[in-house]
């Protein structure tokens, strides 16, 4: 059974950067679709970035050009480099792992089903 643990969250001023990490234990992650999600208070959870087993990437428009998702299968770790942070990026950030399945034109869709979730790490951006 794979377990995911996020780290790297914190408080930062607008314009700053943070790097989130998500480390898996118990199983290889190389064949899976991986993603980062976030949920702000009073809002629904949204998928912001996914990276497929072939390293193909998809970003939500709200983070495109500012955030970079990457994966290190050997280290069983998923990353999210967040640059030019804005107050509206404030949220709990979650990483997730899912089987590759075709949904809305992608084998690794941000709106697809993810089987394993981390516990979340808080990111707070002040103006």
C-alpha positions, 0 to 999 in steps of 0.5 A: 500500500502506497502512502504519501507525505507532503512537506515544504509548506509554509508562509511567504509573502506575495512574489515569493517561492516555495517548493513542495515535496511529496514522498511515497513509501511502500511502493514504486510510483513510476507507473502512476499518474501523480498530481498536486491539488489544493483546497482553499477555505470555502472552496472546492478542491481543484487539481492544479498540476499532473505529471504522467508516467511518461513525464507529460504535464498538465497545468491549470491556467491559474498556475501555468507559467508560475508553478513547475511539477516534477517527479523523481521516480528513483527517490519516489518523490513528487515536487511542486516548485511554486514561484511568483506566489499570490495571496489567492494561492493560499490553500491546503496543498495535497499530492495524489497518486492514481492509475493511468486512465483515459478521461477528458482527453488525457491518461493523467487528467487533473479531473480524473480519479486518484486513489491515494492522497497525502495528508496535506501541507498548508501554504499561506501567501500574504500581501 
